[in-house]
Every structure is written in structure tokens, then in C-alpha cells.
């Protein structure tokens, strides 16, 4: 059917009549000028894709009528311009695509119909680990090991890039997905199929939101949801509320963008923005560089919003030119945005749109800060860090407590490292990492770290050799300007050598600590510390032996590394004493904003970006040498422990199966609040005493060959065994942390996977009980796929993180939510009962369902299928089953 809005299509330039756009100003609708800029992008996509089937005129009207409809839980479709994947989440997506081709063929369809329709980029950045550091050839050694460990996965991905149309692979060693997206992949305005339209993106990494800082609307989705978008399906989303965040004033001279973002993160957590868009406005935005805005947008998942949008302004246009984009295309970008009313002047308040609510921050009130010791939203002013940590030591076990007995607060353990004697105590820094997309995209903090390192070395300071220091830039451009500005050698002198281009420490790829350090930590039961410039510091994520982890700006990472402890008051205590006996304080070596900006102006230039990115797809010789099969159907290797055809489509028929009541389900696990996908999804190293290790051993592998869970995301047998395998898992059935549960029929305490297997063999369905914010954290599809494979049919929680709830729906697992004011405590649930969940024949979004216990108790819960589309997926047994039936019929 033709688009009913074709009347507003016109050429952007009369001299190029074949290059058209939907001119939204010709809607002649006063509501358009009052819409938040982020909602204007949803509107444009709905108008351009309106076909009265997937996208209807009613949807366009609902978005135009946002001011009224935002409060009515109305569903709207959204077709993003593109999809972005990283290799941890990308491998299972490509595995699923390969398996879907097999399934379509079995059902009599054409397997080559399974192809990305929406353009997709996959950046390999999650595989590299900090195995080597403080060596001149650390980078090469880590990259060699990355290829050795991941060759099979990389060959598979290379097959995918050849077998599937519209899938581009950015090879390993290129940088971090979000920084590559910001500096290279993002268009801001698309020029495709004869039309100009706003760039927008969904990605299989929750920090996809970083691109919002450049004015490209984007957010993280589950791998399952991303696959549907790649197959041409719109995302079904509830029309969001938009919180206007007004920025005023100028930051103080000693404040970094990291300090601003940690302040905003805590503030927006308190405001409550889960499931909402945040849109920044006000004169303070004009004071922020695009890198600063991207840093703020990157942390969006940590304050819980769906997107954190900065509309495009002249700074954004300038950034496109600075990063080497084609000037002619940039001018077209500006012309298009002006034509459709999407170019912003933050100093012009008459452009301010309507918002659901608005809050504000005076940037002059921001002070240097960190976040921790266990959550990114727990901001601590640097001036309070020593006192706060010491309070945490004795506080009750929790997000801000370690419950260390008072008489042990000053415990010291002596140890020997490389022939020298050292001491460790509570608060000793053992990992200091400049890592992650949050900060390495930002020249101001990276050059700030380099200048601080220069001054530290010149003052005679050094970092103790046992501290695991590392620098993993987000792109080759960072290395380029650090080297050209002359600060790289000082960073190296302090131990911050380039160890790789990837997320590394921020996702737990921190590599091993020295054995003597681990022994000292274990012997003294010490709360050792990791300090990183990343965006996540949940328990067990950074390293098993760092119980406290703090997010900090790159300069502060170096400062704490030099101090060697978090228990320092920088105002009163020196960082160290040099060979001359002089005390050196942090204020003596901290670079000023003017110093940093002068170096940035001189050394961060367009030529760097052009040189690095022109050869990005061909520069990795090891990748170029990989030999990948060319068949359109993948030939699965039964001996592979990395790539395995998943069982998701076993027994799939064209006919739909009627959903059945879940009868007499056992509770596999019972949780409290803030259980993250780090607790649920397999991540980090594979413990030698785990079910996954036993499986790999049975396949003939030695512990040295286990690699990480992330590297084995293409093998469901490993991933199912690694689900709920986090060593910091707190299950209410067990009186200590760990990945175990009670198998109630026998009363035995077993590893979670082993208990689930017993239940499955006996034909017993399973559910999980949880508190608030179940599934917070990274957008991990295996946090839904894993429980599905364990036999979990439903989760009953007080509230859900948006992406995780969507992923559960995508796998056909029912997300149930307690009624307002109710929870396990008020209902008297112990988790030892058996649960029958009544599934009615006719389902409606967010309907109440009855739950009966074997004790005779009955209560109701909300079935969190929020839209009709989600119900369709559930009736099909999941989103991928729905797509297979659609392609095969």
C-alpha cells in the first residue's frame, strides 16, 4: 500500500530531484513544534514507514499527540535506521541467524530469506583480555592471545559477513564499539534509497545510548529484539515520557566530564527515569563538547533511562568535520535538519519543547567524585572517599557495606613481589585501569590523564609494580593523539601501556592478578580495590578478588594508582614522596582545564580520524588471513566447543501451540532487589569447579583452554551451565553467596544448573522469585536464553529492567509482576511452595493472572506482556519462532 504521507515528500535540493525527504514542517500541525526533539525522530520514522500494516496512520497520530498519549501506555512502532552489535552479543545473533536458516529450510521455506534487511555493523571489541601489562609488547601479546583463543569464533563471524547481506564486520583491534560508532559509523542523517532521514540505531549493548550525545537517537535492546529489527520488524515500544534535563552554568576548573556524568547519574537515579527518555537542554549544554555529551549519554543505563538525548546543534556539526567526515555530506546533514526543525540552538529558549517534567543541574556545583564501591549510581565526592570507604568496611553487608569486624579494619598482610617486600591492607588498589567507552572517547580526560602522568613522572612519583595498570583506548585515534602530544611515554612509565583496543577491564576481562597478590588478599580476607574509568562496577564484574570497585576519571585512576590506596585524603595527605624526600600532593600535578584544552586544540585533528578509519576494515593482518567457509548454510562442527546449533527451534512446526497453564512449578531461585544481568548471565572467567568447567573437561579441554563465558556465547551447552553461576549470587535459600540452590524434592544443595537438570528430568517446570529492578545491567540476551534453557517458565518480580523484561518476552518466558503494594514479604511467600500460574485462553496486555500455591493460598500478579506484539511473540513461543514461521510460510 502506498504511503499516505507521500504528499509531504520533496527534494532537499531542487538540483538533485532524486534525493528526497519527508518535510515534516509541511504537516502544518502546531503540535510538531512542541514535541521533544527525540520524539520528532520517532514521528519521522513512523511517517516515512507508514504502510497501514506494520505502521499505521493511527500510530503517527499517537506520536503527534504525544502530550496527551504519553501517559496512556500507548504502543507505537519504531523502525531504526540501523543496528549495531558487539562480538559477545553478535556471535549468538549470527548463530541464531544460521540456525534460523536451517529451521526455515526444514519447514519448506527459502533459507536465504533469513538475511539482515536493516543494515547491521558488528564490532569485535569484547574478546581481548589484559593478560599482559607493563611490557613494551603487551598490546601484541594480548592480541595474539585473543586470536589464539577466539580463532574459531572469528572464522564463524567472517563466514557470517560473507553469507549474510547487509552485515559488516569491524575487525578486532579497531576499538570499542561505541567509540567506533561515534567517530566513524554514525551518520546523524542517513542518505539511503533516495531519501534523507535521521540516523537512529539500536544495539545489543546497553551503552548504545552513547551515540545520543551526537544527536543520533539510540538505545540498547536484547540480542533477540535486535535480530527482529535486522529482519525488518519494527520495535514495539510504549510511547515514552520525556524528562527535560536543563543544564546551566560552567564547570569548575578542576572538574572533569566524568565528575559531571557521575553527578547526573546519581541525580537521575533519584528522580526516577526508568523506561523514559531524558532530553538535555539549556545554555549549559552549549558548554559541553560532543565527547562530554557522549560521556553523559553513555551512562544512561546506569540511571535507568531508555535514551539520553542531546539534539544536534552546531557543535555536533563541527564534530562531524573534526572527525574527518565528508564536508559536502555534513552540509547536507545541516540543511536537512534545518528543513525539518531538528537543529537545536541551546541558548535560544524559544526552541525549548514541552516535556513530561523537567529537572536542572548547575554545572558549577559539580565537584570531583567517584562512584562505588559496588554500584555506578553511588556517587562519592573525592574529598569524602577515605571516610566513605572506612564506613563501608564496617557497615552491614550490602551495596555500601562489607561487614568487616572493627578489630580487623587495619589488618596488614606482607607479601613478596618480584623480589621486593610490600604490604596490602583493606582499601589497597590492585587494579587501576583506564578503560571503557565512557571515557576513552573523550580527549579532555584522556589528555588530562596524560598531562597528569607527565607531571607525576617529572615530580619523581611512581606506581607500585604489583598494581595491575592498563590503558585500553577506545580507538586508534586516542593512541594517535596521546603519542603526538608527547604524553604517551609518561603514561607508559607509570605502567599505563596500551594493552589492547577493547572494553577489557570494564567488562571483567581484567586478566589474572599476580599470584602473590591474590594470596595476600585471600590470607587477610582483604577488601582490595579496583579503580577504573569504566561504567560498571557491580560485584564480581571487574575481578573476583576486588570486592570494592570505583568508577573514576582517567586522571583519578592514575592518582589512586600512585597512592596505592583508596584510603587517602588528597587535600591533606601526599600522593607520595619523591627521591629527594619532597611530599607531592595531587594539587601539585593536576592539569588545568586551559592546559588540557590547549593540547587538545593542537593535537586532536581531522587528519587523525581519516588516517585511522580509512583502513579500519583491512588493517588487521591476522583477520585478513582467516579462512572462512563460503556456503550459505553453516556447516556445524559437532566437535566445536565455541559454536553450536542451539536447540531453540527443535520440534518447531508451522502451526501455533496454545499457551498452557504452568502447573506445580518449583522455585529455582529466590532473590532480593537489584539482581543484575551480571548475576544471571554467564560472564567472566569459567570457574574450575563449575558445571561449565565439568562440561568442557568432558570435551577434552584443560582449564587453560576454558577461555571466558563471553567467548563461548555461541555454545548453548556452556551458557546454560553458566547461567546464575556468579560467585556473588545471593539466593535466599542459601546462607552464603554463591551459585547454588536447594533441590527441594531431595533437599540437596546443588549448583544451579545441576538442580535445574534434575527438575527437568522429572518434568517439573520452574520459576524464579525476585525483588525490585530484576535484570538491571548490561543488555545480555543470555540472561533470558539461559533461564529458558534451564526450564524457567516465568519470573515473578517487583519490577524489571526494561531490556531484560523484553528479552524474557522474546524467549517466551513470562515476566510476572506483583500487584502494587505487594511483594514476597507481604504475601508470605517463602519460595518453598509450588506455584500454579493460570494462563487464560484470551490474553490482553498487562492483564492480571491468578497464581495458586500448593498451600491453598491464591493471589494475583500482572502479566507483563505490555503490547499486542509481545503477546504475538508469546503465542509463537518467542520472537525468533515468530520470524521463522513468517519467513517459511
N, C-alpha and C positions, 0 to 999 in steps of 0.2 A: 504494500500500500504506500502511496506517496506521502511525503511529509506534509502535514497540514500547515507548517510554518514556512513553507518554501517561499512565500511572498516577501519575507524579510531577508532573503539571500541577495547579496550584491557583491561586485568585485571590490577588493580593498583598494586597488589602483586601477583606474579606467584603462590604463595602458596594458594591463595584464588581465583581460576579461575572464581567463580560465582559473584565476586564483580568487576564490570567493570566500565569503564568511557570512554567518548569520548575524545580522546587525541588530542586536538586542535593543538599541535605542529606538528602532522603528516599531517596537511593540507599542510605543506611545502609552505606556502604563506607568502611572505615577508611583506604583509600589516598587518598581525596579530600583529607582534611585535611593530608596530607603533600605534595601536589602544589604546585609553584611556582604563584604566582598567575597568571602568564602562561599556564601550561598549563591552568589551570582554565577560561580563556576558550576555548581550543581544544576542551576537553571539552564545555562548554556548547553550543557551536555544533554539534558532532558529534551530541550528544543531540537537540537541537531539530530538526536537519535530517535525522535518521536515517530513511531510506526504503527501506533494504535494496537500493538501486540505486547512487546516487551516494555515499551514506554508509551504511555497514553497521554492524551491532552489533559486528562484529569490530573496526572502527575505534574505536568507543567503548571497547571493552575494551583495545585497544592504548594509548590515551591514558591511561586509568585506571591501566594497568600501566606508566606512564612510567618508573618507577625501573629496571625491567628492560629495557624496549623501547628506551629512548633510545640504547643502544649497538648496536642491531641493524639500523640503517639501514632501519627500517620506515617505509613510506609511509602518511601519513594525509591525508584531505581536509579542507579548511577553507573554509567559506563566510563571507567577511567581511560585515559589516553594510552597508558602502557602499564606494564608490570615489571617489578624488579625483584630478583631472587639472589640470595647468597648461597654458597655451596652446601652448608649444613641443611638448610631448608629446601634448597634447589634440587639436591640429589633425590630425596624422596618424591619430589614433584615429578622429576623426569622418570623415576622408577614407576610412579603411578601412571604416567602417560604411556610408558612402554607396556605396562600390564593392561591398560585400558584398550590399547590396540589389539592385544591378544583376545580380550573379552569381546570386543566388537566383532572380531573375526569369527569367534565361536558362535556368536548369535546370528551370524549370516550377513553382517554388515561389512562395509569397506573400512579396513583399519586405518587407511591413510586420511580418513576424515578426522581422526584424532590428531589435531595439529593446533598450535597456538594461532588464534585468529587475531588476538590483541598482541602487539609487539612485546617481547619479553627480553630482558637483559639479565644474565646470571654472572655475578662477580664472585670469583673464588677468593675468599678472604678469611675464612674461618678455620682453615686446616693447619696453619702454621703455629708452632709452639715455641716457647722460649726455652729450648733445650740448652743452647749455648748463649752465654753473655760474657761481657768483659774480655772479649778476644777480638783481634783485628778481623778475623774471618768468621765471626759469629753469624752474620747475615747469610753467607754462602752455606755454612754448615747447617743452619736451620732450614734453609730452602732445600738443600739436598735431602735432609731427613724427611721434610714434608713430601717430596716426590717419592721417596722410598716407601713411606707409609701409605701414601694415597694414590699410587700409580693406577691401581685398578679403578678407583672412583673417577680419577681424571680421564682415563680411557673411556669410561662409560659416559661422562659428560661430553667428551669430544664426539662420541657417537651421536649423542643427542643433538649437538649443534649441527651435525650433518644430516641427521634423519628427519628432524623437525624444521619446518619453515618458520620464520619469524622468531627464532630463538638465537640470540647472540651470546657468546661466552667471552667474558673478560678474564684472561688467564691469571693464575696465581702470581704473586709478586707485583701486582699492579697497584694495590692499595685497598682501603676499606670501602665497602660497598657504598656507604652514604656519602663519603667524601668524593669518590669517583662520580657518583650521581650528581653531586653539587657542582663539581668542577668540569664535568665532561658530558654526562649523559643528558642532563636536564636541558630542555629547550625553552621553557617558560611559555612560548607559544608554538604549537605544532603547525607544521606545514605538510599536510598529508592528504593524498587522494583529491587534490584540487581545492582543499579547504584550509583556512586558518582557524584555529580554535585553541583554547587554553590547554597548556600541558597539565596533566594530572597523573597521579601514579598511586598504585597500591603495591605493597611489598611484603615479602614473607619475613620481615624483620620489623619488630615494633618500632625501631628508631628510623623507619622510613620517613617519619614526621620531620626529620632534619631538613628535608627539601622545602618544607613550608616557609623556612627562613628566606628563601629566594622568591617566594610568591608562587610556587608550584604546589597546588593542593595535593597532599599525600598523607597516607597513614598505613599502619601495619595491619595485615589481615593474616588469618591462618593459611598455611600452605594449601589446605583443602579449598578454601574460598578463592585463593589466587588462581588455582588451577581452573576453576569455573570461569573466572574472568578471562583467562587465557583462551578459553574455549568459546568466548563470545557472549557469555552470560553477564547481565548487569549485576552489580552488588545490590542487594535489597537492604536498605537501611532506614531506620526511623529518622525522619526529618529532625536534625539536631537543634537544640538550643545553642545560642552563640553568646559566650561571655566576652564582653569587651574589656580588654585589659589595657588601661591607659598608663603610658609611661611619661613621666615628667622629669625635668631636671637633668643634671650631668653627673656622671660617676666621679667619685673622689679619685685623686691621682694614683693611689696605691691599690685601687680595686681592679680586679680582672673580670673578664666576661664570665669566668667560672663562678666567681662570687655572686654575680648578678643572677646566674641561672639557678644556683642552689637556693638563693633567697626566694626567687619566683617559684621554685619547686615546692618549698615549704608553704609559701603563701597560698598557692593554688590548691594544695592538698587540704588546707584548712577551709578554703572557700567551698570546695567540693565540685569538681568539674568532670566526674566520670561520665563517659558517654556524650559529652558536649564538645563543641568546637570552642576554642579560645581564639579570639582575633585581636591582634595588638594594634593600638592606635595611639595618637597623642604626639606632641612635639619631641618627647624623649626618644621615640623610635628613630627619628632622623639622626640622633647622636650615635646610633649603633651601626657598625659595619655589617655587611651581609654575613660575615663569619660569626659575629656576635649574635645576630638574629638566628643563624643556623644552630649555634650552640644552645640557645634557649629552646628552639623548636625540637632539637634532638631529644631533650629531656622530657618531652611531652608524656611518654608512657609513665614516667616517674611521678607526674602529678595527676595522671589518670585520664586526661582528655583524649578525645579521638584525634584531633588535629590542633596545631598551634600555629595559626596562620598569620604571616606578615604580607599584606598586599604588596604588589610590585610598585616601586617608586623609582625615581631617577638613580638612587644608589644601586638598585637591582640591575638597572640597565648598564650602569657603569661597571658593575661586577662582571657582567657578561663580556664586556670589552676587555676588562683586565685579565680575564681567564682565557683570552685568545679566541673567543667565538667570532664567527664571520660578521663583520661590521654591517654589511648590507642586510643580513638576516636580522641583526639586532635592531636596526632602524625599522624594519617591517614589524618586528615584535612591538616596538613602542607605538607605531602607527595603529596597529590593530587594537592594542589595549586602550588607547585614547578613544578610538571609534566606538568601543563597546562600554566605555565608562568603568574600566578596571585599572586605570593608572592612578596611583594614590599620591597625594601631597600631604604628608603627615602634619605639616604646620598649618594646613588650611582646615579649620574645624568645621567649615560648612560642608565638607565632604564626609563628615562623620555619619555613619549609617545608624540605624536602630539596632539595639542589642537586647538580649533577654535580660541581662543585668550587666552592670559594669563595676569593675574594681580598679584601683590605681596603685601605682608604686612610684615614689620619688626616688630616682636613681641615686641622688646624693645621700640617701640614708643607708645605702648598702655598705656593709663592712666586709673585710676579708673573712672567709669562712671555709669550713669543710663540711662533709656530711658523713654520719656514721654513728655507731660502729657497725650497724647491720642493715640500715635502710637508707636509700638516697634522699628521702624526704626529711631525715632527722638532721637538720642543719645545726652546726655548732660554730659560733664565732671563733676565729683563731685565738683570740685573747682568752677564750674560755676552755680551749681544748684540753689543757693539762688537768684542770679541775673536773671537767666533764668526764674524762676517761677514768679518773680516780674514783669518781662517784659510781660510774658504770661497773667498776671492778667488784664493788661490794653489793651492788643492787641485785634484787631478785632476778633470776634467770628470765630473760625476755629480750625485747628489741633494744633496750638500753640497760641490760644487766648481764653479769657473768657469774654472780653469786660466789665470788672468791672469799674465803674466810679472812677476816680482818688481820689475823696474825701472819697471813701469807702475802699481803699486799706488796711487801718489799722483798720478796724472795729473789735470790740471785743464783743463777746457775753458771758455773765456769765451764768453758769448753775450749778446745784447740782447733784452729782452722789454719791450714797451710803452714803449720809450724809455729803459729803465734797464739798466745792466750787471749781470750776475750770473755766477756760476761753478757748474759741475757737476763732480762727481767720482764715483768709484766709491762707491756707498752713498747717493748723493743721493736724497731722496724726491721723486718727481714725481707720484705718485698717493696721496692719503690719503682713504679712503672709509669712512664709517660706513654699512654696507650689510649686507644679508642677514638671513634669518630667524633665524640663530643668535642674534644679539644684540639686534636691534631689537624683539624680543618682550619684552625684559627691562627693566622700568622702572629697576631699580637701576643698570645700566650706562649706560642712556641718560640718566638724570638725573645720574649721575656725570659723564658727558661734558659735560652742560650746565653743571654746577656748576664743573667744571674750566675750561671756556671762560670763564665769568663771572670767575673769579679771574685767569685769564690776561689777559683784556682789562683788568681793573682794575689789574693789575700792569704794564700797558704793553707786553705781548707781542703779536706779530702773526705771520701766516703769509705766507711769500714769495708774491707774486702768481702766479708761473708754476706753482705746485704745484696739480694738479687736485684740489680738495677737493669733497666732496659728502656729502649726507645723504639717504639714501633710506629713510624709515621703513617698517616692515612693515605698518602700518595707520594710518588716520586718527587712532586713539586716541593714538598716540605724539606726533603733531603737537599734538594737543589738550593733553596734559599738559605737553609742553615749553613750549608757549605760555602756558598758565595759570600755570605755576610761574615764569615770567619769565625763563627761560634761553635761549629761542629767539633773542632778539636778539643775545645774546653769541656763540652758535654762528654766526649769520649774519655777525657782524663778523669772525670768523676765516675766513670763506669756506665754512662748512658750512651752506649754504642747503638747504632741501628742494628736490630736483631731480626727484623722482618717487616713486611708490609701486610698487615692484617690486624684483626681485633686482639688476638693474643691474650694478654693478661686479663682484659676486661671480660672475656667470656670463659675464663678459667683455664686457658691454655698458657698458664704461667710456668709450666715445666717443673722439674724437681728442684727442691731446696737442697743445699749441701747436707749430707748425712749427719755431720756433727751438729748442725743447727737443729735438725729435726729431733735428734736425740736429746739435746738440751731442752727444747720446748716440751717434749714428752716427759722427760725426767722431772721437770719443775712444774708440770701441768700449767704452763705459762700462757697467758693471753698475748700471743705475739701479733704483730700488726703488719698489714699490707696497706700501702698508700698508693693510690693510682688516680690517674686523671680521667677515669672512665665514667660510666653512667650507672653501673650496677655494683652493689656491694652486699648482696644477700648472703646469708650464712652458707658456707660450704661452696660458694661460687668461685672465689678468687683462688683459694688454695686450701686444702684440708687442714693445714697447720697454722693458718692465720685466722684466729677466731674473731679478731677485730679488723675491720677494713674501712678505710676512709677515702671518700672521693675528695680530690683536691685539684687545684690548678697546677699545670706543669711546673711553674716556679716553686710552688709549695711542696710538690713531690720531691724536688731536689733539696729544698731546705730541710725537710724531715729526714731525708736520706743522710744528709750531712750530720744532723743532730743525732741520728741513730735511735731516737725515741720519740714517741708522741707526747711523753710527759715533760714538755718543755714550755716555759712561758717566754715567748720570743722577745717580749718587752724588757724582761728583767734578766733573762739568762742568755749567755752567749751560745751561738751555734757551735763554736769550737774555739780552740786556742791554737794559734799557728806556731811554727818552729821558733819564732822569736819570743814566744810567751805572751803575745798580744791576744786579748779576747776580741773575737769578731762576732758582732751582732747581726741579725737578719737585716736591720735597717741600713747597715753599712754596705750591703751588697745588692739590695733590692733596686732594680732599674726603674726609672720614672717612666710615666706614660709618654712623655715627649721623646725620651731616648728611644723607646721601642718604635714609636711612630716614624721617627727619622730613618731608622734602619729599614722598616717595612716599606716606606716610600721608595727607598733606593734599590731594594733587592727583590721585592715581590712584583714581578713584571710579566706582561703577557707572553713574552717570548718563552719563558719557562714552561708555561702551561702548554703552549703549542708544541714545544720540543718533546715534552713528556708524553702527551696524549696522541700525537701523530703516529707513534709507533707502539701504542699500548697493546694492540692485539697480536703483534708479531715479535715483540722484544724478548719473550721468554723462550729460549732455545730448547729447554727441556720439554716444554709444552708442544712446541712445533714438531719435535721428534716423536711425539706419541703416535702410535699406530692404532687407529680405531676402526672397527668394522663399518661397512657401508650399507648393510641391509636395512630395510625399512622396519622390519620386526626384529626386536632384540633377541639374540640367542643367549638365553640364560645359562650360566655355568653352574651346575649343581654343587661344584666344589668351592664356589666363592663364599667367603665369609663377609664380604662387603656389599655385594649386590645380589638381591634375591627377589624373585617374583612374589609379591605379597598375596596373602590369602583373602583379601577384601572382597574379591569378586567370585570366589568359589561358589558354585551352585547358583549363580545369578541366572534368572530367567527373564524373558520379556514381560511376563505377567507380574503385576504388583502383588505383594503379600499383605494381608490385612494385619496392622499392628495388634499385638496381643497384650492382655494384662500380664504384668510381671508378678509372678506368684511366689510367695515364701522366699524372698531374696534374703541372703545373709549380708551383713555389713562387712566389707573387706577392710575398711579403714575408717577411723573416726578422728576428725581434725578440729582444731580451733580456727582462729582467724588468720588471714594473710598467708595461706598456703600458696606458694608461688609455683609457676611452671618449672622453676629450678628444683623444687621438691618433687614434682610429679614426673617431669620429662627426664629421660636419660641424658646426662651431661657430664663433662669432665672425664677423668680417668676411670678405667674399669677396675674396680677393687678386686684383688686376687681371691677373696673369699666369697665372691658374689655369684648368683646364678648365671650371669652373663659370662663370667670367667670360667665357670664349670662347663658351659656350652662350648666356648672357644677352645678350651683344653681338650674336650671330647673330639673336636675337629682337627686336633693335632698341632695347635698353636702353643707357643710358650708365652709366659707373661710379657716378655719383651716385645712380642708381636701383637699384643692386645690392642694397642692404639687407644683412641678415645671413643666414647659413645657418639660424639658428633661426627666422627669419621665413618661410623658404621650405621648411619641413619638410613642407608639403603637396604639394610637387612632387618626384617621384622623380628626374626628369632632373637637377635641380640637386643633389639629395642624393647620388645615385650618384657624380657628378663631384666632390663634396666629401668623399667617404669617403677616409680616410687622407691628407687634404690639410693636416694640421697642419704648420706650419713647423718645429716642434721634433721631428718624427718621426725616430727613429734606426733606419734599416734597415741591417742588417749587410752588405747587398750594396753599399752606397754609403758612401764615406768621409767624408761630411759630412751634417749634419742637413738634412732637407727631404723633401717629399712626392714622392719619385721612387724608381724601382726599375729593375732590368735586365730587359729583354725578352729572354729567353735565346735564342730561335730566331734573332734578328737581332744580339744583343749590344748593342743600343742602350739608352741610359739615357733613360727616358721618365717623364712624370708617371704616377702610379699608375693613374689612370683610363684613360689612353691605352694603357698596356701591357695592362691588363685587356681593353680593347676588341679589341686585336689578337689576344689569346689566344682571345677569344670567337668572333671571326670565323673563326678557324682551327679552331674546335671543340675547343679544349683546356680541360679542367677545371683548376681552380686550388685550391691550399690555402695556408694561412698557418702558419708556424712561430713559436712564441713560448716565452717562459720562464715564470717564476712570476707569479701574480696577473694573468693576462691579462684585460683588461676591467675593472680597478678603476676606481672613479669613479662618475659620475652614471648613473642608470638610463636610458640612452638606447636607444630601440628602433632608431634608425637605425644604431647601432653593429653591429646584426645585419642589418637590412634592407639597408644599404649594401653590405657584403661579399657578401650573397646576389645583389644585382643586378650586382655585378662578376663573378659567376661562381665565387665561392669555395664549394666543396662541403664543405670540412672545415677545422678548425683543429686543430693538434697543439701542445699547450702542456704545461708542467709543472704548472700549476694555474690555476683560473679564479675570478674574482669571481662570486658566486652569481647575481646578476641577469643578468649578461651571458651566462653559460652557459645560463640558462633562455631568454633571448631567442634565442640561436643555435638551440636546440631548436625554439622557436616558429616559426622561419623555415625549418626543415628543413635547417639547416647542422649537420654532425656535429661535436660537440666531442670530440676525442680527447685522451687524457692519457697521457703517458709512464708506464711502469711505475715503481714506487718505486725510487729509486736510479739511474734512467736519465734522460738528457736529450740534447739535440742533441750536446753535447760528448762524453759517454761513448759515444754510438753513432757518433760520427764523421760526423755529418750536416753537410753544407756548405750545403744548400738549393739546390744546383745540380743535384741529382738529379731524376729523375721518379719519382713515387710512385703505386703501385697499392694501393688500400685495399680489401681483400676484405670484402664485406658478405655474411654468411651469410644463408640463407633464413629461418632461425628465429633471431630476435633475443631476447636477455634483457637486463634492466637491468644495466649496468656489466660487460658481458662483454668479454673480450679479443678483439681482432681482429688479423689478420695484415696487415702492410704490407710490400710488396715494392718494392725500388728497381731502377731500370734498370741499376744497377751489379752486381746479383746479390745484394746484401745483403738480408736479411729480419729483421724484428723485430716485436714485438707492442706494442699500446697498448690502453688501456682506452677503450671507447666510453662516454662519459659521458651516456648516457640513464639517469637514476637511478631512474626509476619506470616501471611499465607504461603509465601515462597518457602519459608523454613518448614512449614507443615508439609509442603510438597516433597521437600528433601527427606523428611522423616518417613513419609509413606513409602518412599523409594528405598529406605534403608540407608540414606546418606546421599550427599551431593554428587559423588562420583558415580554411584549406581544410576542416579537420575540422568547424568550426562551420557552414560553408556547406552541406556535404553533409548535415549533421544537420538543418538548417532546410529544405532543399529536398526531402528525401526523404519 
